[in-house]
Amino acid sequence: MDDKIIKQLKLCLSKNSRISFLVGAGVSADSGIPTFRGKDGYWTVGSVNYKAQEIGTFEMFSKASMEVWKWFLYRKSITTKAAPNAGHFALYDIEQMIGDNFALISQNVDSLHKKAGNSLQRTYLIHGDFDYVRCGDNCSSDIYPFPPEINLENRDKNVITEEEWKALRCPKCNEDLRPHVLWFDERYNERYFKLDTVLKISKHSGILFVLGTTLATNLPEKIVRNVLSKNGMVVYVNIDEYEGFLEKMKNALIIQQDSTSFLIELKDIIKQII
């Protein structure tokens, strides 16, 4: 572990400053979950292949809600069977060690942080949560648990039964329910995605670990820039080579490493410091 990271961790712990984590799909890779932007991120409707960025949109849902639900239910069937990996458990252990100094900002909707044991109070799901749904027609801002009538075992990715489709209707207005996620053509907000909360956290973070994300959307980049603007340190960890704005930032470290092994190493370092 770089000495600069250890020094900054000690400083944060001595001053009760936030030690924050911004994580993306790479953190769940070792759990066997394909990424939206990877080679498995395609979906076929008829003879047309769609990228996730094309089918995972409100525009597509408005035109073909059943086809979009087929895609989401297939992905949810994968995440439901997945188990947290050692990186998830390392994040849980770190939270247990540092308590309110900990903040986990996650782009992942797979519920694996929850399965690993991270608290709801310190976990901020900025892209939503597969375990919930809401009205696709926005008749209210209510969020509902995922319908138990939906079969996620041995799922046929091309079929939604009549009973399942009935379960995917809004209990208030009978319009289509939608997954409680941020689609590619939607904007962040505070009610659903904790926009204001995470921006405030970023301004009070002494160190931010960015793991398994390409920072491809505007909020993650804004979080990183907020930390740097307040003289905090940003540690960017990704298995792939990074080329971007962090290369020019003096308080940023770029580490080419997989998220799981880095988090395990970091957990051990924090344990030694405490």
Backbone as numpy.savetxt, mean C-alpha at the origin, in Angstrom:
# Nx Ny Nz CAx CAy CAz Cx Cy Cz
24.66 -2.01 7.62 23.81 -0.81 7.62 24.69 0.44 7.62
24.35 1.39 6.79 25.11 2.63 6.67 25.14 3.37 8.01
26.31 3.88 8.39 26.46 4.60 9.67 25.55 5.83 9.74
25.28 6.45 8.60 24.40 7.63 8.60 22.99 7.26 9.05
22.54 6.08 8.66 21.21 5.62 9.06 21.17 5.37 10.56
22.19 4.70 11.07 22.24 4.40 12.50 22.28 5.69 13.32
23.07 6.64 12.88 23.16 7.93 13.57 21.81 8.64 13.59
21.11 8.63 12.46 19.82 9.30 12.38 18.76 8.58 13.22
18.81 7.26 13.25 17.89 6.49 14.09 18.08 6.84 15.56
19.32 6.91 15.99 19.60 7.27 17.39 19.08 8.66 17.71
19.26 9.58 16.78 18.78 10.95 16.97 17.25 10.98 17.08
16.58 10.26 16.20 15.12 10.22 16.22 14.59 9.63 17.53
15.20 8.57 17.98 14.75 7.92 19.21 15.02 8.79 20.43
16.11 9.53 20.42 16.44 10.39 21.56 15.52 11.61 21.63
15.01 12.04 20.47 14.15 13.23 20.41 12.67 12.89 20.23
12.34 11.58 20.28 10.96 11.14 20.05 10.42 11.62 18.70
11.28 11.59 17.69 10.89 11.98 16.34 10.37 10.75 15.59
9.49 10.98 14.64 8.89 9.88 13.89 9.92 9.11 13.07
9.79 7.80 13.12 10.50 6.90 12.22 9.43 6.31 11.32
9.38 6.75 10.08 8.26 6.42 9.21 8.67 5.51 8.06
7.67 4.80 7.55 7.88 3.85 6.46 6.84 4.12 5.37
7.31 4.22 4.15 6.44 4.34 2.98 6.69 3.11 2.12
5.71 2.24 2.01 5.95 0.95 1.36 5.00 0.74 0.18
5.51 -0.03 -0.80 4.73 -0.35 -1.98 4.71 -1.84 -2.25
4.36 -2.20 -3.46 4.13 -3.59 -3.82 5.34 -4.49 -3.62
6.54 -3.92 -3.71 7.74 -4.73 -3.53 7.84 -5.38 -2.17
7.21 -4.79 -1.16 7.24 -5.37 0.18 6.42 -6.66 0.22
5.41 -6.77 -0.64 4.57 -7.98 -0.67 5.04 -9.00 -1.70
6.11 -8.70 -2.42 6.57 -9.60 -3.49 6.92 -10.98 -2.94
7.56 -11.02 -1.77 7.95 -12.31 -1.18 6.76 -13.09 -0.65
5.58 -12.49 -0.66 4.35 -13.20 -0.29 3.65 -13.77 -1.52
4.26 -13.60 -2.68 3.72 -14.18 -3.91 2.64 -13.36 -4.58
2.57 -12.07 -4.26 1.54 -11.22 -4.86 2.14 -10.47 -6.05
1.60 -10.67 -7.26 2.13 -9.95 -8.43 1.83 -8.46 -8.33
2.70 -7.64 -8.89 2.51 -6.20 -8.82 1.64 -5.73 -9.98
0.96 -4.60 -9.80 0.15 -4.01 -10.87 1.00 -3.69 -12.08
2.24 -3.27 -11.82 3.08 -2.79 -12.92 4.01 -3.87 -13.46
3.91 -5.08 -12.93 4.77 -6.16 -13.38 4.19 -6.91 -14.57
4.86 -8.00 -14.94 4.46 -8.76 -16.13 3.11 -9.44 -15.96
2.65 -9.62 -14.69 1.37 -10.27 -14.45 0.23 -9.27 -14.31
0.48 -8.02 -14.63 -0.52 -6.98 -14.43 -1.46 -6.79 -15.60
-1.68 -7.83 -16.42 -2.58 -7.72 -17.57 -3.87 -8.48 -17.32
-4.94 -8.06 -18.00 -6.24 -8.72 -17.87 -6.90 -8.72 -19.24
-7.47 -9.88 -19.61 -8.08 -10.03 -20.93 -9.59 -9.96 -20.83
-10.18 -9.08 -21.61 -11.64 -9.00 -21.75 -11.95 -9.22 -23.22
-12.58 -10.37 -23.53 -12.78 -10.74 -24.93 -11.44 -11.00 -25.57
-11.12 -10.24 -26.59 -9.84 -10.40 -27.29 -8.87 -9.27 -26.97
-9.23 -8.44 -26.01 -8.42 -7.26 -25.69 -7.67 -7.46 -24.38
-6.36 -7.19 -24.41 -5.55 -7.22 -23.19 -5.48 -5.82 -22.59
-5.83 -5.73 -21.31 -5.78 -4.44 -20.62 -4.66 -4.43 -19.60
-3.98 -3.31 -19.50 -3.06 -3.11 -18.39 -3.86 -2.74 -17.15
-3.24 -2.93 -15.99 -3.92 -2.57 -14.74 -4.33 -1.10 -14.75
-3.48 -0.25 -15.32 -3.76 1.18 -15.36 -4.96 1.51 -16.23
-5.39 0.55 -17.06 -6.54 0.77 -17.94 -7.82 0.20 -17.34
-7.73 -0.98 -16.74 -8.94 -1.60 -16.20 -9.21 -1.15 -14.77
-8.18 -0.76 -14.04 -8.37 -0.32 -12.66 -8.69 1.16 -12.59
-9.76 1.56 -13.27 -10.14 2.97 -13.32 -11.64 3.12 -13.10
-12.04 4.29 -12.63 -13.47 4.57 -12.48 -14.14 4.63 -13.84
-13.41 5.12 -14.84 -13.97 5.18 -16.19 -14.35 3.79 -16.69
-13.45 2.80 -16.50 -13.75 1.44 -16.93 -14.88 0.84 -16.10
-14.89 1.12 -14.80 -15.95 0.62 -13.93 -17.30 1.16 -14.37
-17.35 2.40 -14.80 -18.60 3.02 -15.24 -19.12 2.36 -16.51
-18.21 1.83 -17.33 -18.60 1.20 -18.59 -18.88 -0.29 -18.44
-18.08 -0.96 -17.61 -18.14 -2.43 -17.53 -17.82 -2.87 -16.10
-18.74 -2.60 -15.19 -18.47 -2.87 -13.77 -18.23 -4.35 -13.50
-18.95 -5.24 -14.20 -18.76 -6.67 -13.94 -17.37 -7.12 -14.35
-16.88 -6.64 -15.48 -15.53 -7.02 -15.92 -14.48 -6.51 -14.95
-14.67 -5.30 -14.45 -13.72 -4.77 -13.46 -13.78 -5.59 -12.18
-14.98 -5.98 -11.76 -15.09 -6.80 -10.56 -14.44 -8.18 -10.75
-14.55 -8.75 -11.93 -13.88 -10.04 -12.18 -12.39 -9.91 -11.93
-11.82 -8.82 -12.40 -10.39 -8.59 -12.21 -10.05 -8.41 -10.74
-10.84 -7.57 -10.04 -10.56 -7.33 -8.64 -10.77 -8.58 -7.79
-11.80 -9.34 -8.09 -12.04 -10.56 -7.31 -10.93 -11.58 -7.52
-10.40 -11.66 -8.73 -9.28 -12.55 -8.97 -8.07 -12.11 -8.16
-7.79 -10.81 -8.15 -6.66 -10.31 -7.36 -6.90 -10.51 -5.86
-8.14 -10.30 -5.43 -8.43 -10.50 -4.01 -8.30 -11.96 -3.63
-8.64 -12.87 -4.53 -8.48 -14.30 -4.23 -7.01 -14.64 -4.00
-6.12 -13.94 -4.70 -4.68 -14.15 -4.51 -4.23 -13.59 -3.17
-4.65 -12.36 -2.86 -4.20 -11.73 -1.61 -4.79 -12.42 -0.39
-6.01 -12.96 -0.52 -6.64 -13.64 0.61 -5.85 -14.88 1.02
-5.28 -15.57 0.04 -4.51 -16.78 0.32 -3.08 -16.48 0.76
-2.63 -15.26 0.53 -1.23 -14.91 0.82 -1.00 -14.71 2.31
0.20 -15.01 2.73 0.60 -14.82 4.14 1.66 -13.73 4.22
1.71 -13.01 5.32 2.76 -12.01 5.49 4.14 -12.65 5.41
5.09 -11.93 4.86 6.46 -12.44 4.80 7.29 -11.84 5.94
8.56 -12.19 5.97 9.42 -11.75 7.07 9.54 -10.23 7.14
9.41 -9.56 6.00 9.45 -8.10 5.99 8.26 -7.50 6.71
7.08 -8.06 6.47 5.88 -7.60 7.19 6.05 -7.78 8.70
6.55 -8.93 9.09 6.71 -9.20 10.52 7.79 -8.31 11.14
8.80 -7.95 10.34 9.82 -7.02 10.84 9.20 -5.65 11.11
8.29 -5.21 10.24 7.59 -3.94 10.46 6.75 -4.00 11.73
6.11 -5.13 11.96 5.35 -5.31 13.20 6.27 -5.22 14.42
7.41 -5.91 14.35 8.36 -5.89 15.48 8.88 -4.48 15.74
9.15 -3.74 14.67 9.64 -2.37 14.84 8.57 -1.51 15.51
7.32 -1.66 15.10 6.24 -0.90 15.75 6.15 -1.23 17.23
6.29 -2.50 17.57 6.23 -2.89 18.97 7.37 -2.28 19.78
8.51 -2.10 19.14 9.68 -1.55 19.86 9.59 -0.04 20.04
9.08 0.69 19.05 9.16 2.16 19.12 7.81 2.84 19.32
6.73 2.08 19.30 5.42 2.61 19.66 4.97 3.80 18.82
4.65 4.90 19.49 4.09 6.07 18.80 5.11 6.80 17.93
6.36 6.42 18.00 7.36 6.98 17.07 7.23 6.36 15.67
6.41 5.34 15.55 6.29 4.54 14.32 5.11 5.03 13.48
5.31 5.11 12.17 4.22 5.37 11.23 4.45 4.54 9.97
3.42 3.82 9.55 3.49 2.98 8.36 2.49 3.52 7.33
3.03 4.05 6.25 2.22 4.57 5.14 2.34 3.57 4.00
1.24 2.91 3.68 1.32 1.81 2.72 0.47 2.05 1.48
1.04 1.74 0.34 0.31 1.77 -0.93 -0.36 0.42 -1.21
-0.17 -0.54 -0.34 -0.67 -1.89 -0.59 -2.09 -2.07 -0.06
-2.91 -2.75 -0.83 -4.32 -2.98 -0.47 -4.56 -4.43 -0.04
-3.49 -5.19 0.17 -3.59 -6.64 0.33 -3.86 -7.13 1.74
-3.94 -6.25 2.72 -4.25 -6.59 4.12 -3.13 -7.34 4.84
-1.96 -7.45 4.24 -0.89 -8.22 4.88 -0.29 -7.52 6.08
-0.33 -6.19 6.13 0.12 -5.48 7.34 -0.80 -5.85 8.51
-2.08 -5.91 8.23 -3.07 -6.27 9.24 -2.84 -7.70 9.72
-2.61 -8.61 8.78 -2.36 -10.01 9.13 -1.09 -10.16 9.95
-0.09 -9.31 9.68 1.18 -9.39 10.42 1.04 -8.82 11.82
0.02 -8.00 12.05 -0.22 -7.49 13.40 -0.04 -6.00 13.58
0.34 -5.27 12.52 0.49 -3.81 12.67 -0.84 -3.18 13.07
-0.77 -2.17 13.93 -1.98 -1.55 14.46 -2.66 -0.68 13.42
-3.98 -0.60 13.51 -4.74 0.28 12.63 -4.44 1.74 12.93
-4.08 2.03 14.18 -3.85 3.41 14.61 -2.59 4.02 13.98
-1.61 3.17 13.64 -0.35 3.70 13.10 -0.11 3.26 11.66
-1.13 2.69 11.03 -1.03 2.24 9.64 -1.98 3.07 8.78
-1.45 3.62 7.71 -2.22 4.53 6.86 -2.23 3.97 5.44
-3.39 3.48 5.02 -3.52 2.81 3.73 -3.95 3.82 2.67
-2.98 4.39 1.99 -3.26 5.52 1.10 -3.84 5.10 -0.25
-3.90 3.78 -0.51 -4.54 3.31 -1.73 -5.77 2.46 -1.43
-6.20 2.44 -0.17 -7.41 1.70 0.18 -7.13 0.32 0.72
-8.19 -0.51 0.75 -8.12 -1.81 1.42 -9.08 -2.77 0.73
-8.55 -3.89 0.24 -9.36 -4.91 -0.42 -10.44 -5.50 0.49
-10.33 -5.33 1.79 -11.30 -5.92 2.71 -12.59 -5.11 2.82
-12.69 -4.02 2.06 -13.87 -3.15 2.17 -14.38 -2.74 0.79
-15.65 -2.34 0.76 -16.30 -1.86 -0.46 -17.08 -0.59 -0.12
-17.49 0.12 -1.15 -18.38 1.27 -0.94 -19.21 1.48 -2.21
-20.18 2.37 -2.13 -21.10 2.58 -3.25 -20.35 3.15 -4.46
-20.54 2.51 -5.60 -19.91 2.98 -6.83 -20.58 4.22 -7.40
-21.78 4.53 -6.88 -22.51 5.71 -7.33 -22.40 6.86 -6.33
-21.61 6.63 -5.26 -21.38 7.65 -4.24 -22.67 8.16 -3.59
-23.61 7.24 -3.34 -24.84 7.67 -2.67 -24.56 8.06 -1.22
-23.47 7.56 -0.67 -23.01 7.96 0.66 -21.51 7.72 0.72
-20.90 8.16 1.81 -19.46 7.93 1.98 -19.19 6.72 2.88
-20.23 5.92 3.13 -20.08 4.75 4.01 -19.17 3.70 3.37
-18.44 3.01 4.24 -17.57 1.91 3.83 -18.10 0.63 4.47
-18.21 -0.44 3.67 -18.78 -1.69 4.15 -17.74 -2.82 4.11
-17.86 -3.80 5.02 -16.99 -4.97 4.93 -17.22 -5.71 3.61
-16.19 -6.36 3.13 -16.30 -7.12 1.88 -17.38 -8.19 2.04
-18.30 -8.33 1.07 -19.43 -9.26 1.21 -18.97 -10.71 1.42
-19.45 -11.35 2.49 -19.04 -12.73 2.76 -19.59 -13.74 1.76
-20.58 -13.33 0.96 -21.16 -14.25 -0.03 -20.21 -14.54 -1.19
-19.17 -13.73 -1.32 -18.24 -13.90 -2.45 -17.29 -15.06 -2.18
-17.26 -16.01 -3.09 -16.37 -17.17 -2.97 -14.98 -16.80 -3.49
-13.99 -16.90 -2.62 -12.62 -16.57 -3.02 -11.74 -17.81 -3.13
-12.29 -18.98 -2.84 -11.54 -20.23 -2.95 -11.73 -20.82 -4.35
-10.64 -21.23 -4.97 -10.69 -21.85 -6.30 -11.53 -21.03 -7.27
-11.26 -19.75 -7.30 -12.10 -18.83 -8.06 -11.88 -18.96 -9.56
-12.99 -19.05 -10.31 -12.95 -18.96 -11.77 -12.91 -17.48 -12.12
-11.80 -17.04 -12.67 -11.61 -15.61 -12.88 -12.54 -15.02 -13.94
-13.24 -15.87 -14.67 -14.13 -15.38 -15.73 -15.60 -15.39 -15.33
-15.90 -15.75 -14.08 -17.30 -15.94 -13.68 -17.61 -15.18 -12.39
-18.75 -14.50 -12.38 -19.36 -13.99 -11.15 -20.77 -14.57 -11.12
-21.10 -15.31 -10.08 -22.42 -15.94 -10.01 -23.51 -14.90 -9.74
-24.74 -15.31 -9.98 -25.89 -14.41 -9.74 -25.96 -14.01 -8.28
-25.71 -14.96 -7.38 -25.74 -14.65 -5.94 -24.63 -13.65 -5.58
-23.45 -13.84 -6.15 -22.35 -12.92 -5.88 -22.65 -11.52 -6.40
-23.24 -11.45 -7.59 -23.54 -10.15 -8.17 -24.58 -9.40 -7.34
-25.53 -10.14 -6.77 -26.52 -9.51 -5.89 -25.84 -8.96 -4.64
-24.82 -9.68 -4.16 -24.10 -9.24 -2.96 -23.26 -8.00 -3.22
-22.99 -7.74 -4.49 -22.18 -6.58 -4.87 -23.07 -5.38 -5.24
-24.20 -5.26 -4.53 -25.09 -4.12 -4.72 -25.10 -3.29 -3.45
-25.16 -1.98 -3.62 -25.17 -1.07 -2.48 -26.43 -1.29 -1.64
-26.29 -1.49 -0.32 -27.47 -1.71 0.53 -28.37 -0.49 0.66
-27.89 0.67 0.26 -28.70 1.89 0.38 -29.43 2.25 -0.91
-28.73 2.12 -2.05 -29.35 2.58 -3.31 -29.46 1.49 -4.38
-28.89 0.33 -4.11 -28.94 -0.83 -5.01 -28.11 -0.66 -6.29
-27.27 0.37 -6.33 -26.31 0.48 -7.44 -25.11 -0.43 -7.17
-24.22 -0.54 -8.13 -23.06 -1.41 -7.96 -22.17 -0.91 -6.83
-21.73 -1.84 -5.99 -20.65 -1.54 -5.06 -19.34 -1.52 -5.84
-18.35 -0.88 -5.27 -17.02 -0.84 -5.86 -15.99 -1.21 -4.81
-14.83 -1.70 -5.20 -13.77 -1.95 -4.23 -13.35 -0.63 -3.57
-12.99 -0.72 -2.30 -12.53 0.48 -1.58 -11.04 0.67 -1.84
-10.75 1.11 -3.05 -9.36 1.34 -3.47 -9.30 2.64 -4.26
-8.10 3.16 -4.38 -7.86 4.33 -5.22 -7.58 3.86 -6.64
-8.47 4.18 -7.56 -8.24 3.81 -8.94 -7.26 4.76 -9.60
-6.74 4.32 -10.74 -5.67 5.07 -11.39 -6.10 6.44 -11.90
-7.40 6.64 -12.08 -7.87 7.95 -12.57 -8.56 8.75 -11.46
-8.26 8.43 -10.19 -8.87 9.13 -9.07 -7.83 9.90 -8.26
-8.32 10.78 -7.40 -7.44 11.61 -6.58 -7.49 11.17 -5.12
-6.40 11.44 -4.43 -6.34 11.19 -2.99 -7.27 12.15 -2.25
-7.78 11.69 -1.10 -8.52 12.58 -0.20 -8.28 12.12 1.24
-8.71 12.90 2.19 -8.49 12.57 3.60 -9.43 11.47 4.08
-10.70 11.54 3.71 -11.67 10.59 4.26 -11.29 9.14 3.95
-10.99 8.87 2.71 -10.73 7.49 2.32 -9.25 7.11 2.36
-8.36 8.07 2.12 -6.95 7.73 1.91 -5.97 8.50 2.79
-6.50 9.22 3.80 -5.67 9.89 4.82 -4.65 10.86 4.23
-5.07 11.59 3.21 -4.18 12.52 2.53 -3.55 13.53 3.48
-4.37 14.28 4.21 -3.85 15.33 5.09 -3.03 14.75 6.23
-3.49 13.62 6.75 -2.81 12.98 7.88 -1.39 12.58 7.53
-1.21 11.91 6.39 0.13 11.42 6.04 1.06 12.57 5.64
0.50 13.63 5.07 1.35 14.78 4.76 1.85 15.44 6.04
1.00 15.48 7.05 1.41 16.02 8.35 2.48 15.13 8.99
2.28 13.82 8.91 3.27 12.88 9.45 4.62 13.07 8.76
4.58 13.25 7.46 5.84 13.38 6.71 6.64 14.60 7.14
5.95 15.64 7.56 6.64 16.87 8.00 7.25 16.73 9.39
6.88 15.67 10.09 7.40 15.43 11.44 8.20 14.13 11.53
8.68 13.66 10.38 9.46 12.42 10.35 10.95 12.74 10.27
11.69 12.24 11.24 13.13 12.44 11.22 13.82 11.56 10.20
13.20 10.40 9.92 13.73 9.50 8.90 12.55 8.78 8.25
12.62 8.62 6.95 11.60 7.92 6.19 12.26 6.83 5.37
11.82 5.59 5.58 12.29 4.46 4.79 11.27 4.21 3.68
11.73 4.27 2.44 10.87 4.06 1.27 11.23 2.71 0.69
10.28 1.78 0.70 10.60 0.40 0.35 9.63 -0.16 -0.69
10.19 -0.74 -1.75 9.39 -1.48 -2.72 8.41 -0.66 -3.51
8.70 0.61 -3.75 7.83 1.46 -4.54 8.66 2.30 -5.50
8.09 2.59 -6.65 8.77 3.40 -7.65 8.45 4.88 -7.50
7.60 5.23 -6.52 7.17 6.62 -6.32 6.50 7.17 -7.57
5.67 6.31 -8.20 5.08 6.67 -9.49 3.85 7.57 -9.38
3.26 7.69 -8.19 2.09 8.55 -8.02 2.48 9.78 -7.21
1.64 10.81 -7.27 2.06 12.11 -6.73 2.16 12.17 -5.22
1.27 11.47 -4.49 1.32 11.56 -3.03 2.60 10.96 -2.45
3.01 9.76 -2.84 4.28 9.24 -2.32 5.46 10.17 -2.57
5.52 10.76 -3.75 6.62 11.71 -4.02 6.51 12.93 -3.11
5.30 13.42 -2.89 5.10 14.57 -2.02 5.52 14.25 -0.59
5.22 13.05 -0.12 5.63 12.62 1.22 7.14 12.67 1.35
7.83 12.13 0.36 9.29 12.12 0.36 9.84 13.55 0.37
9.31 14.39 -0.47 9.80 15.77 -0.55 9.53 16.54 0.75
8.41 16.25 1.41 8.11 16.89 2.69 9.16 16.55 3.74
9.53 15.28 3.81 10.55 14.85 4.78 11.86 15.59 4.52
12.27 15.63 3.27 13.52 16.30 2.92 13.46 17.80 3.19
12.29 18.41 2.98 12.17 19.86 3.19 12.32 20.24 4.65
12.08 19.28 5.56 12.22 19.54 7.00 13.54 18.97 7.54
14.48 18.72 6.63 15.82 18.22 6.97 15.81 16.81 7.54
14.77 16.06 7.23 14.76 14.65 7.59 15.56 13.84 6.58
15.83 12.59 6.91 16.56 11.70 6.01 15.59 10.76 5.31
15.84 10.50 4.03 15.07 9.53 3.26 16.00 8.40 2.83
15.59 7.18 3.14 16.35 5.99 2.74 15.49 5.22 1.75
15.92 5.21 0.50 15.15 4.56 -0.57 15.73 3.17 -0.82
14.89 2.14 -0.66 15.33 0.75 -0.80 14.49 0.08 -1.88
15.16 -0.45 -2.90 14.44 -1.17 -3.95 15.40 -2.15 -4.60
14.87 -3.30 -4.98 15.70 -4.31 -5.62 16.13 -3.85 -7.02
15.34 -3.00 -7.64 15.67 -2.49 -8.98 16.50 -1.22 -8.88
17.27 -0.97 -9.90 18.10 0.24 -9.94 17.22 1.48 -9.99
17.60 2.49 -9.23 16.79 3.72 -9.15 17.41 4.84 -9.98
16.55 5.52 -10.73 16.95 6.73 -11.44 15.85 7.75 -11.22
16.15 8.82 -10.48 15.11 9.80 -10.20 15.64 10.96 -9.38
14.70 11.75 -8.86 15.07 13.00 -8.19 15.87 12.80 -6.92
15.75 11.64 -6.27 16.46 11.41 -5.01 17.97 11.39 -5.19
18.42 11.09 -6.39 19.86 11.03 -6.65 20.55 12.37 -6.39
19.80 13.45 -6.48 20.37 14.79 -6.31 20.17 15.36 -4.91
19.52 14.60 -4.03 19.19 15.11 -2.70 20.25 14.69 -1.69
20.79 15.66 -0.95 21.90 15.37 -0.04 21.47 14.53 1.15
20.21 14.61 1.58 19.74 13.85 2.73 19.09 12.53 2.35
19.34 12.08 1.12 18.74 10.84 0.64 19.81 9.78 0.40
19.52 8.57 0.84 20.39 7.42 0.57 19.62 6.44 -0.31
20.28 5.91 -1.31 19.65 4.95 -2.22 20.35 3.61 -2.06
19.57 2.59 -1.71 20.13 1.26 -1.44 19.44 0.25 -2.35
20.23 -0.44 -3.17 19.67 -1.46 -4.05 19.68 -2.80 -3.32
18.54 -3.15 -2.76 18.42 -4.35 -1.93 16.94 -4.72 -1.86
16.66 -5.98 -1.62 15.25 -6.36 -1.47 14.72 -5.89 -0.13
13.43 -5.59 -0.09 12.81 -5.01 1.09 12.88 -5.93 2.30
12.66 -7.22 2.09 12.59 -8.16 3.21 13.90 -8.20 3.98
15.00 -8.41 3.29 16.28 -8.52 4.00 16.66 -7.20 4.66
16.32 -6.09 4.01 16.64 -4.79 4.61 15.85 -4.58 5.90
14.57 -4.90 5.89 13.73 -4.69 7.07 14.17 -5.57 8.24
14.59 -6.78 7.94 15.09 -7.67 9.00 16.35 -7.07 9.62
17.23 -6.58 8.77 18.47 -5.95 9.24 18.15 -4.70 10.06
17.22 -3.90 9.59 16.84 -2.67 10.29 16.23 -2.98 11.65
15.39 -3.99 11.70 14.78 -4.39 12.97 15.85 -4.72 14.00
16.87 -5.46 13.58 17.95 -5.85 14.50 18.75 -4.63 14.96
18.96 -3.67 14.06 19.69 -2.44 14.42 18.91 -1.65 15.47
17.62 -1.48 15.25 16.79 -0.72 16.20 16.76 -1.42 17.55
16.70 -2.73 17.53 16.71 -3.49 18.79 18.00 -3.24 19.56
19.12 -3.16 18.85 20.41 -2.89 19.51 20.45 -1.48 20.08
19.90 -0.52 19.35 19.91 0.87 19.81 19.06 1.03 21.06
17.90 0.42 21.05 16.99 0.54 22.20 17.54 -0.21 23.41
